[in-house]
Amino acid sequence: MANTAQARKRARQSIKRRADNFAFRSRVRTAIKRVRQAISAGDKAAAEAVFRESTGVIDSIAAKGIIHRNKAARHKSRLSQAIKAL
């Protein structure tokens, strides 16, 4: 258990930060899942529209440092390749 006021505050902050980071990662996973569902449905126009929205979400989460920028680029690249293959 934290003994000083500073340590107690850091513990409170880390709990809040962890919850926020969990929500941000969930947003990224949902965005990727939506694109994959559109791809599996075979609708290229819908997949491209969802991909454009998802790209913004992925980039913003990478800019916050929640996921690494290379991981964000990898996801976007693979989704783009899948859409082009339709």
PDB file of N, CA, C and O in Angstrom, chain B, residues numbered from 101:
ATOM      1  N   MET B 101       0.842  -1.186   0.000  1.00  0.00           N
ATOM      2  CA  MET B 101       0.000   0.000   0.000  1.00  0.00           C
ATOM      3  C   MET B 101       0.880   1.239   0.000  1.00  0.00           C
ATOM      4  O   MET B 101       1.975   1.235   0.562  1.00  0.00           O
ATOM      5  N   ALA B 102       0.394   2.299  -0.634  1.00  0.00           N
ATOM      6  CA  ALA B 102       1.157   3.542  -0.724  1.00  0.00           C
ATOM      7  C   ALA B 102       1.238   4.214   0.648  1.00  0.00           C
ATOM      8  O   ALA B 102       0.246   4.315   1.370  1.00  0.00           O
ATOM      9  N   ASN B 103       2.435   4.666   0.983  1.00  0.00           N
ATOM     10  CA  ASN B 103       2.650   5.270   2.299  1.00  0.00           C
ATOM     11  C   ASN B 103       2.605   6.790   2.291  1.00  0.00           C
ATOM     12  O   ASN B 103       2.236   7.402   3.294  1.00  0.00           O
ATOM     13  N   THR B 104       2.974   7.409   1.175  1.00  0.00           N
ATOM     14  CA  THR B 104       3.004   8.865   1.119  1.00  0.00           C
ATOM     15  C   THR B 104       1.832   9.385   0.297  1.00  0.00           C
ATOM     16  O   THR B 104       1.201   8.649  -0.462  1.00  0.00           O
ATOM     17  N   ALA B 105       1.564  10.671   0.471  1.00  0.00           N
ATOM     18  CA  ALA B 105       0.477  11.295  -0.284  1.00  0.00           C
ATOM     19  C   ALA B 105       0.772  11.236  -1.774  1.00  0.00           C
ATOM     20  O   ALA B 105      -0.125  11.008  -2.585  1.00  0.00           O
ATOM     21  N   GLN B 106       2.037  11.443  -2.128  1.00  0.00           N
ATOM     22  CA  GLN B 106       2.433  11.402  -3.536  1.00  0.00           C
ATOM     23  C   GLN B 106       2.187  10.015  -4.129  1.00  0.00           C
ATOM     24  O   GLN B 106       1.695   9.894  -5.251  1.00  0.00           O
ATOM     25  N   ALA B 107       2.530   8.973  -3.377  1.00  0.00           N
ATOM     26  CA  ALA B 107       2.338   7.607  -3.864  1.00  0.00           C
ATOM     27  C   ALA B 107       0.859   7.269  -3.973  1.00  0.00           C
ATOM     28  O   ALA B 107       0.451   6.561  -4.895  1.00  0.00           O
ATOM     29  N   ARG B 108       0.051   7.768  -3.041  1.00  0.00           N
ATOM     30  CA  ARG B 108      -1.397   7.531  -3.120  1.00  0.00           C
ATOM     31  C   ARG B 108      -1.978   8.198  -4.353  1.00  0.00           C
ATOM     32  O   ARG B 108      -2.820   7.625  -5.044  1.00  0.00           O
ATOM     33  N   LYS B 109      -1.519   9.423  -4.624  1.00  0.00           N
ATOM     34  CA  LYS B 109      -2.005  10.138  -5.804  1.00  0.00           C
ATOM     35  C   LYS B 109      -1.591   9.410  -7.083  1.00  0.00           C
ATOM     36  O   LYS B 109      -2.396   9.269  -8.003  1.00  0.00           O
ATOM     37  N   ARG B 110      -0.334   8.946  -7.145  1.00  0.00           N
ATOM     38  CA  ARG B 110       0.130   8.228  -8.330  1.00  0.00           C
ATOM     39  C   ARG B 110      -0.680   6.949  -8.531  1.00  0.00           C
ATOM     40  O   ARG B 110      -0.962   6.569  -9.668  1.00  0.00           O
ATOM     41  N   ALA B 111      -1.055   6.288  -7.445  1.00  0.00           N
ATOM     42  CA  ALA B 111      -1.871   5.078  -7.547  1.00  0.00           C
ATOM     43  C   ALA B 111      -3.247   5.411  -8.118  1.00  0.00           C
ATOM     44  O   ALA B 111      -3.769   4.685  -8.963  1.00  0.00           O
ATOM     45  N   ARG B 112      -3.830   6.516  -7.649  1.00  0.00           N
ATOM     46  CA  ARG B 112      -5.132   6.943  -8.192  1.00  0.00           C
ATOM     47  C   ARG B 112      -5.011   7.266  -9.674  1.00  0.00           C
ATOM     48  O   ARG B 112      -5.870   6.881 -10.467  1.00  0.00           O
ATOM     49  N   GLN B 113      -3.948   7.972 -10.052  1.00  0.00           N
ATOM     50  CA  GLN B 113      -3.766   8.359 -11.453  1.00  0.00           C
ATOM     51  C   GLN B 113      -3.568   7.135 -12.345  1.00  0.00           C
ATOM     52  O   GLN B 113      -4.092   7.076 -13.457  1.00  0.00           O
ATOM     53  N   SER B 114      -2.813   6.169 -11.851  1.00  0.00           N
ATOM     54  CA  SER B 114      -2.549   4.995 -12.680  1.00  0.00           C
ATOM     55  C   SER B 114      -3.813   4.172 -12.903  1.00  0.00           C
ATOM     56  O   SER B 114      -3.984   3.574 -13.966  1.00  0.00           O
ATOM     57  N   ILE B 115      -4.693   4.137 -11.916  1.00  0.00           N
ATOM     58  CA  ILE B 115      -5.970   3.422 -12.080  1.00  0.00           C
ATOM     59  C   ILE B 115      -6.806   4.084 -13.170  1.00  0.00           C
ATOM     60  O   ILE B 115      -7.373   3.404 -14.025  1.00  0.00           O
ATOM     61  N   LYS B 116      -6.879   5.415 -13.137  1.00  0.00           N
ATOM     62  CA  LYS B 116      -7.650   6.144 -14.141  1.00  0.00           C
ATOM     63  C   LYS B 116      -7.012   6.005 -15.520  1.00  0.00           C
ATOM     64  O   LYS B 116      -7.711   5.797 -16.512  1.00  0.00           O
ATOM     65  N   ARG B 117      -5.689   6.119 -15.583  1.00  0.00           N
ATOM     66  CA  ARG B 117      -4.981   6.009 -16.860  1.00  0.00           C
ATOM     67  C   ARG B 117      -5.171   4.622 -17.467  1.00  0.00           C
ATOM     68  O   ARG B 117      -5.346   4.489 -18.678  1.00  0.00           O
ATOM     69  N   ARG B 118      -5.136   3.597 -16.630  1.00  0.00           N
ATOM     70  CA  ARG B 118      -5.322   2.228 -17.110  1.00  0.00           C
ATOM     71  C   ARG B 118      -6.715   2.055 -17.714  1.00  0.00           C
ATOM     72  O   ARG B 118      -6.867   1.428 -18.762  1.00  0.00           O
ATOM     73  N   ALA B 119      -7.726   2.612 -17.053  1.00  0.00           N
ATOM     74  CA  ALA B 119      -9.098   2.508 -17.569  1.00  0.00           C
ATOM     75  C   ALA B 119      -9.231   3.243 -18.901  1.00  0.00           C
ATOM     76  O   ALA B 119      -9.879   2.748 -19.823  1.00  0.00           O
ATOM     77  N   ASP B 120      -8.619   4.420 -19.001  1.00  0.00           N
ATOM     78  CA  ASP B 120      -8.671   5.184 -20.245  1.00  0.00           C
ATOM     79  C   ASP B 120      -7.969   4.432 -21.380  1.00  0.00           C
ATOM     80  O   ASP B 120      -8.486   4.338 -22.493  1.00  0.00           O
ATOM     81  N   ASN B 121      -6.782   3.899 -21.074  1.00  0.00           N
ATOM     82  CA  ASN B 121      -6.029   3.173 -22.093  1.00  0.00           C
ATOM     83  C   ASN B 121      -6.792   1.940 -22.563  1.00  0.00           C
ATOM     84  O   ASN B 121      -6.771   1.607 -23.748  1.00  0.00           O
ATOM     85  N   PHE B 122      -7.463   1.266 -21.639  1.00  0.00           N
ATOM     86  CA  PHE B 122      -8.263   0.098 -21.993  1.00  0.00           C
ATOM     87  C   PHE B 122      -9.372   0.494 -22.962  1.00  0.00           C
ATOM     88  O   PHE B 122      -9.630  -0.211 -23.938  1.00  0.00           O
ATOM     89  N   ALA B 123     -10.032   1.629 -22.692  1.00  0.00           N
ATOM     90  CA  ALA B 123     -11.109   2.104 -23.565  1.00  0.00           C
ATOM     91  C   ALA B 123     -10.568   2.480 -24.944  1.00  0.00           C
ATOM     92  O   ALA B 123     -11.202   2.194 -25.960  1.00  0.00           O
ATOM     93  N   PHE B 124      -9.393   3.123 -24.980  1.00  0.00           N
ATOM     94  CA  PHE B 124      -8.803   3.503 -26.260  1.00  0.00           C
ATOM     95  C   PHE B 124      -8.447   2.271 -27.091  1.00  0.00           C
ATOM     96  O   PHE B 124      -8.720   2.231 -28.291  1.00  0.00           O
ATOM     97  N   ARG B 125      -7.835   1.262 -26.453  1.00  0.00           N
ATOM     98  CA  ARG B 125      -7.494   0.041 -27.173  1.00  0.00           C
ATOM     99  C   ARG B 125      -8.752  -0.658 -27.688  1.00  0.00           C
ATOM    100  O   ARG B 125      -8.749  -1.245 -28.770  1.00  0.00           O
ATOM    101  N   SER B 126      -9.815  -0.589 -26.909  1.00  0.00           N
ATOM    102  CA  SER B 126     -11.081  -1.186 -27.320  1.00  0.00           C
ATOM    103  C   SER B 126     -11.630  -0.486 -28.558  1.00  0.00           C
ATOM    104  O   SER B 126     -12.179  -1.137 -29.447  1.00  0.00           O
ATOM    105  N   ARG B 127     -11.482   0.847 -28.622  1.00  0.00           N
ATOM    106  CA  ARG B 127     -11.943   1.601 -29.790  1.00  0.00           C
ATOM    107  C   ARG B 127     -11.191   1.170 -31.046  1.00  0.00           C
ATOM    108  O   ARG B 127     -11.778   1.038 -32.120  1.00  0.00           O
ATOM    109  N   VAL B 128      -9.879   0.951 -30.897  1.00  0.00           N
ATOM    110  CA  VAL B 128      -9.071   0.522 -32.040  1.00  0.00           C
ATOM    111  C   VAL B 128      -9.526  -0.854 -32.513  1.00  0.00           C
ATOM    112  O   VAL B 128      -9.711  -1.079 -33.709  1.00  0.00           O
ATOM    113  N   ARG B 129      -9.705  -1.772 -31.566  1.00  0.00           N
ATOM    114  CA  ARG B 129     -10.116  -3.131 -31.937  1.00  0.00           C
ATOM    115  C   ARG B 129     -11.482  -3.120 -32.625  1.00  0.00           C
ATOM    116  O   ARG B 129     -11.699  -3.851 -33.592  1.00  0.00           O
ATOM    117  N   THR B 130     -12.393  -2.298 -32.131  1.00  0.00           N
ATOM    118  CA  THR B 130     -13.727  -2.202 -32.730  1.00  0.00           C
ATOM    119  C   THR B 130     -13.644  -1.642 -34.140  1.00  0.00           C
ATOM    120  O   THR B 130     -14.322  -2.127 -35.045  1.00  0.00           O
ATOM    121  N   ALA B 131     -12.809  -0.616 -34.330  1.00  0.00           N
ATOM    122  CA  ALA B 131     -12.663  -0.016 -35.656  1.00  0.00           C
ATOM    123  C   ALA B 131     -12.121  -1.033 -36.649  1.00  0.00           C
ATOM    124  O   ALA B 131     -12.602  -1.117 -37.779  1.00  0.00           O
ATOM    125  N   ILE B 132     -11.124  -1.804 -36.235  1.00  0.00           N
ATOM    126  CA  ILE B 132     -10.537  -2.824 -37.107  1.00  0.00           C
ATOM    127  C   ILE B 132     -11.573  -3.904 -37.418  1.00  0.00           C
ATOM    128  O   ILE B 132     -11.676  -4.373 -38.552  1.00  0.00           O
ATOM    129  N   LYS B 133     -12.332  -4.288 -36.405  1.00  0.00           N
ATOM    130  CA  LYS B 133     -13.346  -5.325 -36.581  1.00  0.00           C
ATOM    131  C   LYS B 133     -14.429  -4.885 -37.573  1.00  0.00           C
ATOM    132  O   LYS B 133     -14.904  -5.689 -38.375  1.00  0.00           O
ATOM    133  N   ARG B 134     -14.814  -3.609 -37.513  1.00  0.00           N
ATOM    134  CA  ARG B 134     -15.834  -3.107 -38.431  1.00  0.00           C
ATOM    135  C   ARG B 134     -15.355  -3.175 -39.877  1.00  0.00           C
ATOM    136  O   ARG B 134     -16.124  -3.523 -40.773  1.00  0.00           O
ATOM    137  N   VAL B 135     -14.088  -2.842 -40.104  1.00  0.00           N
ATOM    138  CA  VAL B 135     -13.542  -2.913 -41.461  1.00  0.00           C
ATOM    139  C   VAL B 135     -13.517  -4.364 -41.936  1.00  0.00           C
ATOM    140  O   VAL B 135     -13.890  -4.654 -43.072  1.00  0.00           O
ATOM    141  N   ARG B 136     -13.077  -5.272 -41.069  1.00  0.00           N
ATOM    142  CA  ARG B 136     -13.017  -6.689 -41.443  1.00  0.00           C
ATOM    143  C   ARG B 136     -14.402  -7.237 -41.765  1.00  0.00           C
ATOM    144  O   ARG B 136     -14.555  -8.053 -42.674  1.00  0.00           O
ATOM    145  N   GLN B 137     -15.413  -6.790 -41.018  1.00  0.00           N
ATOM    146  CA  GLN B 137     -16.776  -7.248 -41.301  1.00  0.00           C
ATOM    147  C   GLN B 137     -17.243  -6.748 -42.658  1.00  0.00           C
ATOM    148  O   GLN B 137     -17.889  -7.486 -43.401  1.00  0.00           O
ATOM    149  N   ALA B 138     -16.922  -5.494 -42.990  1.00  0.00           N
ATOM    150  CA  ALA B 138     -17.304  -4.952 -44.293  1.00  0.00           C
ATOM    151  C   ALA B 138     -16.584  -5.684 -45.416  1.00  0.00           C
ATOM    152  O   ALA B 138     -17.155  -5.915 -46.482  1.00  0.00           O
ATOM    153  N   ILE B 139     -15.323  -6.051 -45.173  1.00  0.00           N
ATOM    154  CA  ILE B 139     -14.560  -6.793 -46.179  1.00  0.00           C
ATOM    155  C   ILE B 139     -15.163  -8.179 -46.386  1.00  0.00           C
ATOM    156  O   ILE B 139     -15.318  -8.636 -47.519  1.00  0.00           O
ATOM    157  N   SER B 140     -15.502  -8.844 -45.282  1.00  0.00           N
ATOM    158  CA  SER B 140     -16.063 -10.198 -45.404  1.00  0.00           C
ATOM    159  C   SER B 140     -17.438 -10.182 -46.042  1.00  0.00           C
ATOM    160  O   SER B 140     -17.858 -11.180 -46.628  1.00  0.00           O
ATOM    161  N   ALA B 141     -18.153  -9.056 -45.937  1.00  0.00           N
ATOM    162  CA  ALA B 141     -19.455  -8.936 -46.597  1.00  0.00           C
ATOM    163  C   ALA B 141     -19.284  -8.776 -48.101  1.00  0.00           C
ATOM    164  O   ALA B 141     -20.221  -9.012 -48.864  1.00  0.00           O
ATOM    165  N   GLY B 142     -18.087  -8.375 -48.529  1.00  0.00           N
ATOM    166  CA  GLY B 142     -17.819  -8.259 -49.959  1.00  0.00           C
ATOM    167  C   GLY B 142     -18.195  -6.924 -50.566  1.00  0.00           C
ATOM    168  O   GLY B 142     -18.157  -6.769 -51.786  1.00  0.00           O
ATOM    169  N   ASP B 143     -18.559  -5.956 -49.735  1.00  0.00           N
ATOM    170  CA  ASP B 143     -18.960  -4.642 -50.235  1.00  0.00           C
ATOM    171  C   ASP B 143     -17.760  -3.701 -50.194  1.00  0.00           C
ATOM    172  O   ASP B 143     -17.397  -3.185 -49.137  1.00  0.00           O
ATOM    173  N   LYS B 144     -17.153  -3.485 -51.351  1.00  0.00           N
ATOM    174  CA  LYS B 144     -15.919  -2.690 -51.409  1.00  0.00           C
ATOM    175  C   LYS B 144     -16.167  -1.226 -51.043  1.00  0.00           C
ATOM    176  O   LYS B 144     -15.359  -0.623 -50.337  1.00  0.00           O
ATOM    177  N   ALA B 145     -17.263  -0.654 -51.510  1.00  0.00           N
ATOM    178  CA  ALA B 145     -17.548   0.757 -51.220  1.00  0.00           C
ATOM    179  C   ALA B 145     -17.753   0.974 -49.718  1.00  0.00           C
ATOM    180  O   ALA B 145     -17.231   1.930 -49.144  1.00  0.00           O
ATOM    181  N   ALA B 146     -18.505   0.089 -49.099  1.00  0.00           N
ATOM    182  CA  ALA B 146     -18.738   0.206 -47.658  1.00  0.00           C
ATOM    183  C   ALA B 146     -17.442  -0.012 -46.886  1.00  0.00           C
ATOM    184  O   ALA B 146     -17.180   0.674 -45.898  1.00  0.00           O
ATOM    185  N   ALA B 147     -16.637  -0.961 -47.335  1.00  0.00           N
ATOM    186  CA  ALA B 147     -15.368  -1.237 -46.662  1.00  0.00           C
ATOM    187  C   ALA B 147     -14.442  -0.030 -46.733  1.00  0.00           C
ATOM    188  O   ALA B 147     -13.764   0.294 -45.759  1.00  0.00           O
ATOM    189  N   GLU B 148     -14.413   0.636 -47.888  1.00  0.00           N
ATOM    190  CA  GLU B 148     -13.565   1.821 -48.030  1.00  0.00           C
ATOM    191  C   GLU B 148     -14.046   2.952 -47.137  1.00  0.00           C
ATOM    192  O   GLU B 148     -13.237   3.666 -46.545  1.00  0.00           O
ATOM    193  N   ALA B 149     -15.362   3.118 -47.036  1.00  0.00           N
ATOM    194  CA  ALA B 149     -15.910   4.178 -46.183  1.00  0.00           C
ATOM    195  C   ALA B 149     -15.584   3.921 -44.711  1.00  0.00           C
ATOM    196  O   ALA B 149     -15.179   4.834 -43.992  1.00  0.00           O
ATOM    197  N   VAL B 150     -15.760   2.693 -44.272  1.00  0.00           N
ATOM    198  CA  VAL B 150     -15.464   2.335 -42.883  1.00  0.00           C
ATOM    199  C   VAL B 150     -13.964   2.437 -42.628  1.00  0.00           C
ATOM    200  O   VAL B 150     -13.543   2.833 -41.541  1.00  0.00           O
ATOM    201  N   PHE B 151     -13.154   2.080 -43.633  1.00  0.00           N
ATOM    202  CA  PHE B 151     -11.699   2.150 -43.487  1.00  0.00           C
ATOM    203  C   PHE B 151     -11.237   3.586 -43.278  1.00  0.00           C
ATOM    204  O   PHE B 151     -10.344   3.842 -42.471  1.00  0.00           O
ATOM    205  N   ARG B 152     -11.846   4.526 -44.005  1.00  0.00           N
ATOM    206  CA  ARG B 152     -11.475   5.940 -43.838  1.00  0.00           C
ATOM    207  C   ARG B 152     -11.758   6.415 -42.417  1.00  0.00           C
ATOM    208  O   ARG B 152     -10.952   7.140 -41.835  1.00  0.00           O
ATOM    209  N   GLU B 153     -12.902   6.009 -41.853  1.00  0.00           N
ATOM    210  CA  GLU B 153     -13.230   6.380 -40.473  1.00  0.00           C
ATOM    211  C   GLU B 153     -12.259   5.717 -39.493  1.00  0.00           C
ATOM    212  O   GLU B 153     -11.788   6.350 -38.548  1.00  0.00           O
ATOM    213  N   SER B 154     -11.973   4.462 -39.726  1.00  0.00           N
ATOM    214  CA  SER B 154     -11.116   3.705 -38.823  1.00  0.00           C
ATOM    215  C   SER B 154      -9.679   4.213 -38.837  1.00  0.00           C
ATOM    216  O   SER B 154      -8.986   4.153 -37.821  1.00  0.00           O
ATOM    217  N   THR B 155      -9.235   4.709 -39.980  1.00  0.00           N
ATOM    218  CA  THR B 155      -7.883   5.233 -40.079  1.00  0.00           C
ATOM    219  C   THR B 155      -7.671   6.388 -39.112  1.00  0.00           C
ATOM    220  O   THR B 155      -6.621   6.491 -38.477  1.00  0.00           O
ATOM    221  N   GLY B 156      -8.667   7.253 -39.002  1.00  0.00           N
ATOM    222  CA  GLY B 156      -8.569   8.378 -38.070  1.00  0.00           C
ATOM    223  C   GLY B 156      -8.487   7.907 -36.627  1.00  0.00           C
ATOM    224  O   GLY B 156      -7.715   8.447 -35.835  1.00  0.00           O
ATOM    225  N   VAL B 157      -9.270   6.916 -36.293  1.00  0.00           N
ATOM    226  CA  VAL B 157      -9.258   6.376 -34.931  1.00  0.00           C
ATOM    227  C   VAL B 157      -7.903   5.752 -34.623  1.00  0.00           C
ATOM    228  O   VAL B 157      -7.319   6.005 -33.569  1.00  0.00           O
ATOM    229  N   ILE B 158      -7.410   4.941 -35.545  1.00  0.00           N
ATOM    230  CA  ILE B 158      -6.130   4.258 -35.337  1.00  0.00           C
ATOM    231  C   ILE B 158      -5.001   5.276 -35.206  1.00  0.00           C
ATOM    232  O   ILE B 158      -4.143   5.141 -34.334  1.00  0.00           O
ATOM    233  N   ASP B 159      -4.997   6.288 -36.064  1.00  0.00           N
ATOM    234  CA  ASP B 159      -3.940   7.301 -36.012  1.00  0.00           C
ATOM    235  C   ASP B 159      -3.972   8.093 -34.714  1.00  0.00           C
ATOM    236  O   ASP B 159      -2.924   8.380 -34.135  1.00  0.00           O
ATOM    237  N   SER B 160      -5.159   8.444 -34.255  1.00  0.00           N
ATOM    238  CA  SER B 160      -5.248   9.243 -33.028  1.00  0.00           C
ATOM    239  C   SER B 160      -4.783   8.457 -31.811  1.00  0.00           C
ATOM    240  O   SER B 160      -4.143   9.014 -30.919  1.00  0.00           O
ATOM    241  N   ILE B 161      -5.099   7.162 -31.768  1.00  0.00           N
ATOM    242  CA  ILE B 161      -4.664   6.332 -30.643  1.00  0.00           C
ATOM    243  C   ILE B 161      -3.151   6.126 -30.689  1.00  0.00           C
ATOM    244  O   ILE B 161      -2.494   6.081 -29.649  1.00  0.00           O
ATOM    245  N   ALA B 162      -2.602   6.001 -31.902  1.00  0.00           N
ATOM    246  CA  ALA B 162      -1.143   5.869 -32.031  1.00  0.00           C
ATOM    247  C   ALA B 162      -0.452   7.171 -31.621  1.00  0.00           C
ATOM    248  O   ALA B 162       0.624   7.142 -31.025  1.00  0.00           O
ATOM    249  N   ALA B 163      -1.064   8.300 -31.937  1.00  0.00           N
ATOM    250  CA  ALA B 163      -0.472   9.590 -31.565  1.00  0.00           C
ATOM    251  C   ALA B 163      -0.444   9.769 -30.055  1.00  0.00           C
ATOM    252  O   ALA B 163       0.459  10.416 -29.524  1.00  0.00           O
ATOM    253  N   LYS B 164      -1.417   9.207 -29.363  1.00  0.00           N
ATOM    254  CA  LYS B 164      -1.445   9.275 -27.897  1.00  0.00           C
ATOM    255  C   LYS B 164      -0.434   8.323 -27.265  1.00  0.00           C
ATOM    256  O   LYS B 164      -0.133   8.429 -26.076  1.00  0.00           O
ATOM    257  N   GLY B 165       0.090   7.391 -28.066  1.00  0.00           N
ATOM    258  CA  GLY B 165       1.064   6.450 -27.544  1.00  0.00           C
ATOM    259  C   GLY B 165       0.438   5.211 -26.927  1.00  0.00           C
ATOM    260  O   GLY B 165       1.125   4.439 -26.258  1.00  0.00           O
ATOM    261  N   ILE B 166      -0.850   5.012 -27.142  1.00  0.00           N
ATOM    262  CA  ILE B 166      -1.529   3.843 -26.585  1.00  0.00           C
ATOM    263  C   ILE B 166      -1.068   2.586 -27.323  1.00  0.00           C
ATOM    264  O   ILE B 166      -0.811   1.550 -26.709  1.00  0.00           O
ATOM    265  N   ILE B 167      -0.969   2.693 -28.654  1.00  0.00           N
ATOM    266  CA  ILE B 167      -0.360   1.617 -29.437  1.00  0.00           C
ATOM    267  C   ILE B 167       0.820   2.232 -30.185  1.00  0.00           C
ATOM    268  O   ILE B 167       0.852   3.441 -30.412  1.00  0.00           O
ATOM    269  N   HIS B 168       1.773   1.415 -30.561  1.00  0.00           N
ATOM    270  CA  HIS B 168       2.960   1.902 -31.264  1.00  0.00           C
ATOM    271  C   HIS B 168       2.581   2.337 -32.671  1.00  0.00           C
ATOM    272  O   HIS B 168       1.673   1.772 -33.280  1.00  0.00           O
ATOM    273  N   ARG B 169       3.279   3.342 -33.183  1.00  0.00           N
ATOM    274  CA  ARG B 169       2.945   3.859 -34.515  1.00  0.00           C
ATOM    275  C   ARG B 169       3.180   2.816 -35.602  1.00  0.00           C
ATOM    276  O   ARG B 169       2.479   2.811 -36.614  1.00  0.00           O
ATOM    277  N   ASN B 170       4.160   1.932 -35.404  1.00  0.00           N
ATOM    278  CA  ASN B 170       4.387   0.878 -36.391  1.00  0.00           C
ATOM    279  C   ASN B 170       3.243  -0.136 -36.391  1.00  0.00           C
ATOM    280  O   ASN B 170       2.874  -0.664 -37.440  1.00  0.00           O
ATOM    281  N   LYS B 171       2.691  -0.400 -35.223  1.00  0.00           N
ATOM    282  CA  LYS B 171       1.548  -1.317 -35.142  1.00  0.00           C
ATOM    283  C   LYS B 171       0.339  -0.709 -35.848  1.00  0.00           C
ATOM    284  O   LYS B 171      -0.399  -1.403 -36.548  1.00  0.00           O
ATOM    285  N   ALA B 172       0.146   0.591 -35.656  1.00  0.00           N
ATOM    286  CA  ALA B 172      -0.958   1.277 -36.332  1.00  0.00           C
ATOM    287  C   ALA B 172      -0.771   1.208 -37.846  1.00  0.00           C
ATOM    288  O   ALA B 172      -1.718   0.930 -38.583  1.00  0.00           O
ATOM    289  N   ALA B 173       0.445   1.459 -38.301  1.00  0.00           N
ATOM    290  CA  ALA B 173       0.724   1.411 -39.737  1.00  0.00           C
ATOM    291  C   ALA B 173       0.510   0.009 -40.285  1.00  0.00           C
ATOM    292  O   ALA B 173      -0.012  -0.154 -41.388  1.00  0.00           O
ATOM    293  N   ARG B 174       0.910  -1.005 -39.522  1.00  0.00           N
ATOM    294  CA  ARG B 174       0.742  -2.396 -39.963  1.00  0.00           C
ATOM    295  C   ARG B 174      -0.738  -2.739 -40.124  1.00  0.00           C
ATOM    296  O   ARG B 174      -1.132  -3.354 -41.115  1.00  0.00           O
ATOM    297  N   HIS B 175      -1.559  -2.337 -39.144  1.00  0.00           N
ATOM    298  CA  HIS B 175      -2.996  -2.610 -39.236  1.00  0.00           C
ATOM    299  C   HIS B 175      -3.600  -1.915 -40.448  1.00  0.00           C
ATOM    300  O   HIS B 175      -4.365  -2.522 -41.198  1.00  0.00           O
ATOM    301  N   LYS B 176      -3.259  -0.644 -40.642  1.00  0.00           N
ATOM    302  CA  LYS B 176      -3.818   0.096 -41.767  1.00  0.00           C
ATOM    303  C   LYS B 176      -3.389  -0.515 -43.095  1.00  0.00           C
ATOM    304  O   LYS B 176      -4.186  -0.607 -44.029  1.00  0.00           O
ATOM    305  N   SER B 177      -2.135  -0.930 -43.176  1.00  0.00           N
ATOM    306  CA  SER B 177      -1.623  -1.521 -44.410  1.00  0.00           C
ATOM    307  C   SER B 177      -2.341  -2.822 -44.741  1.00  0.00           C
ATOM    308  O   SER B 177      -2.744  -3.045 -45.882  1.00  0.00           O
ATOM    309  N   ARG B 178      -2.496  -3.674 -43.743  1.00  0.00           N
ATOM    310  CA  ARG B 178      -3.142  -4.973 -43.985  1.00  0.00           C
ATOM    311  C   ARG B 178      -4.614  -4.815 -44.345  1.00  0.00           C
ATOM    312  O   ARG B 178      -5.130  -5.543 -45.193  1.00  0.00           O
ATOM    313  N   LEU B 179      -5.292  -3.864 -43.700  1.00  0.00           N
ATOM    314  CA  LEU B 179      -6.691  -3.621 -44.043  1.00  0.00           C
ATOM    315  C   LEU B 179      -6.811  -3.072 -45.451  1.00  0.00           C
ATOM    316  O   LEU B 179      -7.704  -3.459 -46.205  1.00  0.00           O
ATOM    317  N   SER B 180      -5.901  -2.162 -45.805  1.00  0.00           N
ATOM    318  CA  SER B 180      -5.906  -1.586 -47.150  1.00  0.00           C
ATOM    319  C   SER B 180      -5.670  -2.661 -48.203  1.00  0.00           C
ATOM    320  O   SER B 180      -6.338  -2.675 -49.237  1.00  0.00           O
ATOM    321  N   GLN B 181      -4.727  -3.556 -47.947  1.00  0.00           N
ATOM    322  CA  GLN B 181      -4.462  -4.657 -48.873  1.00  0.00           C
ATOM    323  C   GLN B 181      -5.682  -5.539 -49.043  1.00  0.00           C
ATOM    324  O   GLN B 181      -5.996  -5.968 -50.153  1.00  0.00           O
ATOM    325  N   ALA B 182      -6.370  -5.810 -47.944  1.00  0.00           N
ATOM    326  CA  ALA B 182      -7.559  -6.660 -48.018  1.00  0.00           C
ATOM    327  C   ALA B 182      -8.666  -6.005 -48.821  1.00  0.00           C
ATOM    328  O   ALA B 182      -9.397  -6.678 -49.547  1.00  0.00           O
ATOM    329  N   ILE B 183      -8.789  -4.671 -48.690  1.00  0.00           N
ATOM    330  CA  ILE B 183      -9.827  -3.960 -49.445  1.00  0.00           C
ATOM    331  C   ILE B 183      -9.480  -3.966 -50.941  1.00  0.00           C
ATOM    332  O   ILE B 183     -10.352  -4.159 -51.788  1.00  0.00           O
ATOM    333  N   LYS B 184      -8.217  -3.755 -51.247  1.00  0.00           N
ATOM    334  CA  LYS B 184      -7.803  -3.757 -52.662  1.00  0.00           C
ATOM    335  C   LYS B 184      -7.980  -5.125 -53.308  1.00  0.00           C
ATOM    336  O   LYS B 184      -8.194  -5.226 -54.516  1.00  0.00           O
ATOM    337  N   ALA B 185      -7.889  -6.185 -52.492  1.00  0.00           N
ATOM    338  CA  ALA B 185      -8.036  -7.534 -53.025  1.00  0.00           C
ATOM    339  C   ALA B 185      -9.483  -7.872 -53.358  1.00  0.00           C
ATOM    340  O   ALA B 185      -9.736  -8.867 -54.039  1.00  0.00           O
ATOM    341  N   LEU B 186     -10.445  -7.065 -52.893  1.00  0.00           N
ATOM    342  CA  LEU B 186     -11.855  -7.345 -53.188  1.00  0.00           C
ATOM    343  C   LEU B 186     -12.152  -7.210 -54.674  1.00  0.00           C
ATOM    344  O   LEU B 186     -13.290  -7.411 -55.097  1.00  0.00           O
TER     345      LEU B 186
END
